[in-house]
Amino acid sequence: MNDLKYWIAFHKISSIGPATFMKLEARFGNLEAAWHASISDLVVAGVPRKIAPETELFRTENEPYEIVEAIERLGMTALHLRHPEYPSQLAETPAAPSVIYVKGQMLGADEPTIAVVGSRDATPYGLEMTRRISYDLARAGVTVVSGLARGIDTAAHRSALEAGGRTVAVLGSGLDKMYPKRNIPMAEKILENGALVTEYPPGVSALPQHFPRRNRVISGLCRGVLVVEAAYKSGAMLTVSWALEQDRDVFAVPGSALSEKSKGTNWLIQQGAKLTTTAADIIEDLNIETRSVQSFLGISKNQGSAEKSAEFGENALDNLARENNVLSIERRVIDLLESSGEPIHVDDITRALGETAASVSSVLVMLELRGTAHQVGSMQFIADKERPVVSP
């Protein structure tokens, strides 16, 4: 598309945002005509007068085709808002990026996508829940989208790749200015079965103010947003704000009432977010229908009865074994708490059972939610004998 280089050239002028792009397009019909217009006409069209000198200088010193060639040399693809390959779900959102830069294989228009976001300083419980849900979403054919940050984001990307599925990372910097640097190896793996996406041109470093805007792209690419762990004031909660503005569904993983990192997710559930403990909760709520999803859920469209697909037989057995192991840990935790009659620290429970801290922590949270056990003091747990124990 001949107009592409002019979209990209204007986009390099940081002060020109989506609203100004729309004004230029409305005034001149296309961005090529806008590029060649006089500066006074650009101001009349909507370019703020205070950035008119910057715009004029940039046009004098830069050729649009050279900007495009530089992007191509970096192995990137640029897509503007009117480009047929621009993600359709994102294009429909308010203040959609005028141009995005992509490495890897971008999403198809009919590809089911879910954002998985949460705390950078995730707890073992949060990481384990992220791993389970992201892995199963990917195995079901759902693309997992996140922000490549440490903590929940990294766990979501890694688990999707381990499942052999697709994942997309949305950055708050140019694709040649990867942040955080520790996740460069992860970014390279994502390129094998997914994509890196940003609205920031090459050469732009990650800055604090970029990430709130980055979050609207994460939610905009997806049908729904899953928050695994989040404090009241956090980037993940900002993503939820964008999701609601974009009319996206919001899902949240419940956590301990005493954990700061679960206060945001528990509040979201109180406000109507879908309580989520498995990938199936999301898939069924959004009515996502693909061959992989049907096989993953073990249902038949025609018969409405449970059937396990041969293609997913191994995964079904893995899930069953994992569920049985969780139930086993739950029973052993309850037996230990009831036999003690006194509060036991989570570290002592972990050592007594010989299980991982992540497994024990996730089980204790679920027992708290059911009222089977509760926390007294700092990480001390006791059984509630008046409550029913885990079903056999």
PATOR-457915 format. One record per residue (C-alpha): chain; x, y, z; residue in one letter. Coordinates in steps of 0.5 Angstrom, whole numbers. Each point is the difference from the previous one (the first is absolute). Last residue first. Example, Ala and Ser with C-alpha at 12.3 -4.5 7.8 and 13.67 -1.06 7.14 Angstrom:
// residues 2
+---+-------+-------+-------+---+
| c |     X |     Y |     Z | r |
+---+-------+-------+-------+---+
| A |    27 |    -2 |    14 | s |
| A |    -2 |    -7 |     2 | a |
+---+-------+-------+-------+---+
END
This chain:
// residues 392
+---+-------+-------+-------+---+
| c |     X |     Y |     Z | r |
+---+-------+-------+-------+---+
| A |   -28 |   -75 |    96 | p |
| A |    -3 |     7 |     1 | s |
| A |     5 |     4 |     4 | v |
| A |    -2 |     1 |     7 | v |
| A |    -6 |     3 |     3 | p |
| A |     0 |     6 |     4 | r |
| A |     0 |     0 |     8 | e |
| A |     7 |    -3 |     1 | k |
| A |     3 |     6 |    -3 | d |
| A |     7 |    -2 |    -1 | a |
| A |     6 |     5 |     2 | i |
| A |     5 |     4 |    -4 | f |
| A |     6 |     4 |     2 | q |
| A |     2 |     5 |    -6 | m |
| A |     1 |     6 |     5 | s |
| A |    -6 |    -1 |     5 | g |
| A |    -6 |    -4 |    -1 | v |
| A |    -1 |    -3 |    -7 | q |
| A |    -7 |    -4 |    -1 | h |
| A |    -1 |    -7 |    -2 | a |
| A |    -7 |    -3 |    -3 | t |
| A |    -3 |     6 |    -1 | g |
| A |     0 |    -1 |    -8 | r |
| A |     4 |     6 |    -1 | l |
| A |     5 |    -2 |     5 | e |
| A |     0 |    -7 |    -3 | l |
| A |     2 |     3 |    -7 | m |
| A |     5 |     5 |     3 | v |
| A |     3 |    -6 |     4 | l |
| A |     1 |    -4 |    -6 | v |
| A |     3 |     5 |    -4 | s |
| A |     5 |     1 |     5 | s |
| A |     2 |    -8 |     1 | v |
| A |     1 |     0 |    -7 | s |
| A |     4 |     6 |    -1 | a |
| A |     4 |    -2 |     6 | a |
| A |     2 |    -7 |    -3 | t |
| A |    -2 |    -6 |     4 | e |
| A |     3 |    -4 |     5 | g |
| A |    -6 |    -1 |     4 | l |
| A |     3 |     2 |     7 | a |
| A |     5 |     5 |    -4 | r |
| A |    -5 |     4 |    -3 | t |
| A |    -5 |     0 |     6 | i |
| A |     6 |     3 |     4 | d |
| A |     1 |     5 |    -5 | d |
| A |    -7 |     2 |     0 | v |
| A |     0 |     1 |     8 | h |
| A |    -4 |    -4 |     4 | i |
| A |    -6 |     2 |     4 | p |
| A |    -2 |    -5 |     6 | e |
| A |    -5 |    -6 |     0 | g |
| A |     6 |    -4 |    -3 | s |
| A |    -4 |    -6 |    -3 | s |
| A |    -5 |     5 |    -3 | e |
| A |     6 |     4 |    -4 | l |
| A |     3 |    -6 |    -2 | l |
| A |    -6 |    -4 |    -2 | d |
| A |    -2 |     7 |    -4 | i |
| A |     7 |     0 |    -4 | v |
| A |    -1 |    -7 |    -1 | r |
| A |    -6 |     0 |    -3 | r |
| A |     1 |     7 |    -4 | e |
| A |     7 |    -4 |    -3 | i |
| A |    -4 |    -6 |    -2 | s |
| A |    -5 |     5 |    -4 | l |
| A |     6 |     4 |    -3 | v |
| A |     3 |    -7 |    -3 | n |
| A |    -7 |    -2 |    -2 | n |
| A |     0 |     6 |    -4 | e |
| A |     7 |    -1 |    -3 | r |
| A |    -2 |    -7 |    -2 | a |
| A |    -6 |     2 |    -4 | l |
| A |     3 |     6 |    -3 | n |
| A |     6 |    -4 |    -3 | d |
| A |    -5 |    -6 |    -2 | l |
| A |    -4 |     6 |    -4 | a |
| A |     7 |     2 |    -3 | n |
| A |     2 |    -7 |    -2 | e |
| A |    -7 |    -1 |    -3 | g |
| A |     0 |     7 |    -4 | f |
| A |     0 |    -3 |    -7 | e |
| A |    -4 |    -6 |     2 | a |
| A |    -6 |     5 |     2 | s |
| A |    -3 |    -2 |     6 | k |
| A |    -8 |     0 |     0 | e |
| A |    -5 |     3 |     5 | a |
| A |    -7 |     1 |    -3 | s |
| A |    -3 |     5 |    -3 | g |
| A |    -2 |    -5 |    -6 | q |
| A |     1 |     5 |    -6 | n |
| A |     5 |     5 |     3 | k |
| A |     4 |    -5 |     3 | s |
| A |     4 |     1 |     7 | i |
| A |     7 |    -1 |     3 | g |
| A |     2 |     7 |     2 | l |
| A |     6 |    -1 |    -4 | f |
| A |    -3 |    -3 |    -6 | s |
| A |    -5 |     5 |    -1 | q |
| A |     6 |     6 |     1 | v |
| A |     4 |    -4 |    -5 | s |
| A |    -5 |     0 |    -5 | r |
| A |    -2 |     7 |     1 | t |
| A |    -6 |     3 |     4 | e |
| A |     1 |     6 |     5 | i |
| A |    -6 |     1 |     4 | n |
| A |     3 |     5 |     4 | l |
| A |    -3 |    -3 |     7 | d |
| A |     2 |    -7 |    -3 | e |
| A |     7 |     2 |    -2 | i |
| A |     1 |     4 |     6 | i |
| A |    -2 |    -5 |     6 | d |
| A |     3 |    -5 |    -4 | a |
| A |     7 |     3 |     1 | a |
| A |    -1 |    -1 |     7 | t |
| A |     0 |     3 |     7 | t |
| A |    -4 |     6 |    -3 | t |
| A |    -5 |     5 |     4 | l |
| A |    -4 |     4 |    -5 | k |
| A |     1 |     7 |     1 | a |
| A |    -6 |     3 |     3 | g |
| A |     2 |     5 |     5 | q |
| A |     1 |    -5 |     6 | q |
| A |     5 |    -4 |    -5 | i |
| A |     3 |     7 |    -2 | l |
| A |     1 |     1 |     8 | w |
| A |     3 |    -7 |     1 | n |
| A |     5 |     1 |    -6 | t |
| A |     2 |     7 |     3 | g |
| A |     1 |    -2 |     7 | k |
| A |     4 |    -6 |    -3 | s |
| A |     7 |     3 |     0 | k |
| A |    -1 |     3 |     7 | e |
| A |    -1 |    -8 |     3 | s |
| A |    -4 |     0 |     6 | l |
| A |    -7 |    -2 |    -4 | a |
| A |     4 |    -5 |    -3 | s |
| A |    -1 |    -1 |    -8 | g |
| A |    -6 |     0 |    -5 | p |
| A |     2 |    -1 |    -7 | v |
| A |    -3 |     6 |    -4 | a |
| A |    -4 |     0 |    -7 | f |
| A |    -2 |     7 |    -4 | v |
| A |    -4 |     0 |    -6 | d |
| A |     2 |     5 |    -5 | r |
| A |    -4 |     6 |    -2 | d |
| A |     6 |     5 |    -2 | q |
| A |    -1 |     4 |     6 | e |
| A |    -1 |    -6 |     4 | l |
| A |     7 |    -3 |    -2 | a |
| A |     3 |     7 |     1 | w |
| A |    -2 |     0 |     7 | s |
| A |     2 |    -7 |     1 | v |
| A |     7 |     2 |    -3 | t |
| A |     1 |     5 |     5 | l |
| A |    -2 |    -5 |     5 | m |
| A |     6 |    -4 |    -3 | a |
| A |     5 |     6 |     1 | g |
| A |    -2 |     0 |     7 | s |
| A |    -4 |     4 |     6 | k |
| A |    -4 |    -5 |     3 | y |
| A |     5 |    -5 |     0 | a |
| A |     0 |    -5 |    -5 | a |
| A |     1 |    -8 |    -1 | e |
| A |    -3 |    -4 |    -6 | v |
| A |    -4 |     5 |    -4 | v |
| A |    -3 |    -3 |    -6 | l |
| A |    -2 |     4 |    -6 | v |
| A |    -5 |    -1 |    -5 | g |
| A |    -1 |     0 |    -8 | r |
| A |     7 |     2 |    -1 | c |
| A |     4 |     5 |    -4 | l |
| A |    -3 |     6 |     3 | g |
| A |     2 |    -3 |     7 | s |
| A |     7 |     0 |    -1 | i |
| A |     0 |     6 |    -5 | v |
| A |    -3 |     4 |     6 | r |
| A |     5 |    -2 |     5 | n |
| A |     6 |     3 |    -5 | r |
| A |    -4 |     7 |     2 | r |
| A |     2 |    -1 |     7 | p |
| A |     7 |    -3 |    -1 | f |
| A |     2 |     6 |    -4 | h |
| A |     0 |     5 |     6 | q |
| A |     6 |    -4 |     3 | p |
| A |     4 |     0 |    -6 | l |
| A |     3 |    -6 |    -4 | a |
| A |     5 |     3 |    -5 | s |
| A |    -3 |     2 |    -7 | v |
| A |     6 |    -1 |    -6 | g |
| A |    -5 |    -4 |    -4 | p |
| A |    -7 |     3 |     0 | p |
| A |    -5 |    -1 |     6 | y |
| A |    -7 |    -3 |    -1 | e |
| A |     3 |    -7 |     2 | t |
| A |    -1 |    -7 |    -2 | v |
| A |     4 |    -7 |     1 | l |
| A |    -3 |    -6 |    -4 | a |
| A |    -1 |    -7 |     1 | g |
| A |     3 |    -7 |    -1 | n |
| A |     7 |     1 |    -2 | e |
| A |     0 |     7 |     2 | l |
| A |    -2 |    -2 |     7 | i |
| A |     7 |    -3 |     1 | k |
| A |     4 |     6 |    -2 | e |
| A |    -4 |     4 |     5 | a |
| A |     1 |    -5 |     6 | m |
| A |     8 |     1 |    -2 | p |
| A |    -1 |     7 |     1 | i |
| A |    -4 |     0 |     6 | n |
| A |     6 |     2 |     5 | r |
| A |     0 |     6 |    -4 | k |
| A |    -6 |     3 |     3 | p |
| A |    -1 |     3 |    -5 | y |
| A |     2 |    -1 |    -7 | m |
| A |     2 |     6 |    -4 | k |
| A |     0 |    -2 |    -7 | d |
| A |    -8 |    -2 |     0 | l |
| A |    -1 |     8 |     2 | g |
| A |    -2 |     0 |     7 | s |
| A |    -6 |    -1 |     5 | g |
| A |    -1 |    -7 |    -3 | l |
| A |    -6 |    -5 |    -2 | v |
| A |     2 |    -7 |     0 | a |
| A |    -4 |    -5 |    -4 | v |
| A |    -1 |    -8 |     2 | t |
| A |    -1 |    -6 |    -4 | r |
| A |    -1 |    -7 |     2 | g |
| A |     5 |    -6 |     1 | g |
| A |    -2 |    -1 |     7 | a |
| A |     7 |     3 |     2 | e |
| A |    -1 |     6 |    -4 | l |
| A |    -6 |     2 |     4 | a |
| A |     3 |    -2 |     6 | s |
| A |     6 |     5 |    -1 | r |
| A |    -4 |     6 |    -3 | h |
| A |    -5 |    -1 |     7 | a |
| A |     6 |    -1 |     5 | a |
| A |     3 |     6 |    -3 | t |
| A |    -6 |     5 |     0 | d |
| A |    -1 |    -3 |     7 | i |
| A |     7 |     2 |     3 | g |
| A |     4 |     4 |    -4 | r |
| A |    -2 |     4 |    -6 | a |
| A |    -2 |    -2 |    -7 | l |
| A |    -6 |     3 |    -1 | g |
| A |    -5 |    -5 |    -1 | s |
| A |    -5 |    -4 |    -5 | v |
| A |    -1 |    -7 |     0 | v |
| A |    -3 |    -3 |    -6 | t |
| A |    -5 |    -5 |     1 | v |
| A |     0 |    -7 |    -4 | g |
| A |    -2 |    -4 |     6 | a |
| A |     7 |    -2 |     2 | r |
| A |     2 |     7 |     0 | a |
| A |    -6 |     2 |     5 | l |
| A |     2 |    -7 |     4 | d |
| A |     7 |     3 |     1 | y |
| A |    -2 |     7 |     2 | s |
| A |    -5 |    -3 |     5 | i |
| A |     5 |    -4 |     3 | r |
| A |     6 |     4 |     0 | r |
| A |    -3 |     6 |     2 | t |
| A |    -3 |    -3 |     6 | m |
| A |     7 |    -3 |     2 | e |
| A |     3 |     7 |    -1 | l |
| A |    -6 |     3 |     5 | g |
| A |     1 |    -5 |     5 | y |
| A |     8 |     1 |     0 | p |
| A |    -2 |     7 |     1 | t |
| A |     1 |     5 |    -5 | a |
| A |     5 |     6 |     0 | d |
| A |    -2 |     3 |    -7 | r |
| A |    -7 |    -1 |     2 | s |
| A |    -6 |    -2 |    -5 | g |
| A |    -2 |    -1 |    -8 | v |
| A |    -2 |    -5 |    -4 | v |
| A |    -3 |     3 |    -7 | a |
| A |    -5 |    -5 |    -3 | i |
| A |     0 |    -1 |    -8 | t |
| A |    -4 |    -4 |    -5 | p |
| A |     2 |     0 |    -7 | e |
| A |    -5 |     2 |    -5 | d |
| A |     3 |     6 |    -2 | a |
| A |     7 |    -3 |    -1 | g |
| A |     5 |     2 |     5 | l |
| A |     7 |     2 |    -2 | m |
| A |     6 |    -4 |    -1 | q |
| A |     7 |     2 |     2 | g |
| A |     2 |     7 |     1 | k |
| A |    -5 |     6 |     0 | v |
| A |     0 |     8 |     0 | y |
| A |    -7 |     3 |     1 | i |
| A |    -3 |     6 |    -3 | v |
| A |    -6 |     5 |     1 | s |
| A |     0 |    -3 |     7 | p |
| A |    -8 |    -1 |     2 | a |
| A |    -2 |     6 |     4 | a |
| A |    -7 |    -4 |     1 | p |
| A |     0 |    -7 |    -2 | t |
| A |    -3 |    -3 |    -7 | e |
| A |     7 |     0 |    -3 | a |
| A |     3 |    -5 |     6 | l |
| A |    -6 |    -5 |    -2 | q |
| A |     2 |     1 |    -7 | s |
| A |     8 |    -2 |     1 | p |
| A |     3 |     4 |    -6 | y |
| A |     1 |    -4 |    -6 | e |
| A |    -5 |     3 |    -4 | p |
| A |     4 |     7 |     1 | h |
| A |    -5 |     6 |     2 | r |
| A |     3 |     1 |     7 | l |
| A |     8 |    -1 |    -2 | h |
| A |     4 |    -6 |     0 | l |
| A |     7 |     0 |     0 | a |
| A |     4 |    -6 |    -1 | t |
| A |     7 |    -1 |     4 | m |
| A |     6 |    -4 |    -2 | g |
| A |     5 |     6 |     2 | l |
| A |     2 |     1 |    -8 | r |
| A |    -8 |     1 |    -1 | e |
| A |     0 |     5 |     5 | i |
| A |     5 |     4 |    -3 | a |
| A |    -3 |    -1 |    -7 | e |
| A |    -6 |     3 |     3 | v |
| A |     3 |     6 |     2 | i |
| A |     4 |     1 |    -6 | e |
| A |    -7 |     0 |    -4 | y |
| A |    -2 |     6 |     4 | p |
| A |     5 |     4 |    -1 | e |
| A |     3 |     4 |     6 | n |
| A |     3 |     7 |     1 | e |
| A |    -5 |     5 |    -2 | t |
| A |    -6 |    -4 |     2 | r |
| A |     3 |     0 |     7 | f |
| A |     1 |     7 |     0 | l |
| A |    -7 |     2 |    -2 | e |
| A |    -3 |    -5 |     5 | t |
| A |     5 |     3 |     6 | e |
| A |    -2 |     7 |    -2 | p |
| A |    -8 |    -2 |     0 | a |
| A |     1 |    -3 |     7 | i |
| A |    -3 |     6 |     3 | k |
| A |    -5 |     1 |    -5 | r |
| A |    -4 |    -6 |     1 | p |
| A |    -1 |    -4 |    -6 | v |
| A |    -7 |     0 |    -1 | g |
| A |    -2 |     1 |    -7 | a |
| A |     1 |     8 |     0 | v |
| A |     7 |    -1 |     3 | v |
| A |     2 |    -5 |    -6 | l |
| A |    -3 |     5 |    -5 | d |
| A |     5 |     5 |     3 | s |
| A |     6 |    -5 |     0 | i |
| A |    -1 |    -1 |    -8 | s |
| A |    -3 |    -6 |    -2 | a |
| A |     5 |    -6 |    -3 | h |
| A |    -1 |    -4 |     6 | w |
| A |    -7 |     1 |     0 | a |
| A |    -1 |    -2 |    -7 | a |
| A |     4 |    -7 |     2 | e |
| A |    -4 |    -1 |     6 | l |
| A |    -7 |    -1 |    -4 | n |
| A |    -7 |     4 |     0 | g |
| A |     3 |     7 |     1 | f |
| A |    -4 |     2 |     6 | r |
| A |    -3 |    -6 |     2 | a |
| A |     7 |    -4 |     0 | e |
| A |     3 |     6 |     4 | l |
| A |    -5 |     0 |     5 | k |
| A |     0 |    -7 |     1 | m |
| A |     8 |     0 |     1 | f |
| A |    -1 |     6 |     5 | t |
| A |    -4 |    -5 |     4 | a |
| A |     4 |    -6 |     0 | p |
| A |     6 |     4 |     2 | g |
| A |     5 |     5 |    -3 | i |
| A |     5 |     3 |     6 | s |
| A |     5 |    -6 |    -2 | s |
| A |     1 |     2 |    -7 | i |
| A |     2 |    -7 |    -2 | k |
| A |    -7 |    -2 |    -1 | h |
| A |     0 |     6 |    -6 | f |
| A |     5 |    -4 |    -4 | a |
| A |    -3 |    -7 |     2 | i |
| A |    -7 |     3 |    -3 | w |
| A |     4 |     3 |    -6 | y |
| A |     3 |    -7 |    -1 | k |
| A |    -6 |    -4 |     0 | l |
| A |    -4 |     4 |    -6 | d |
| A |     3 |    -3 |    -5 | n |
| A |    -3 |    -7 |     2 | m |
+---+-------+-------+-------+---+
END
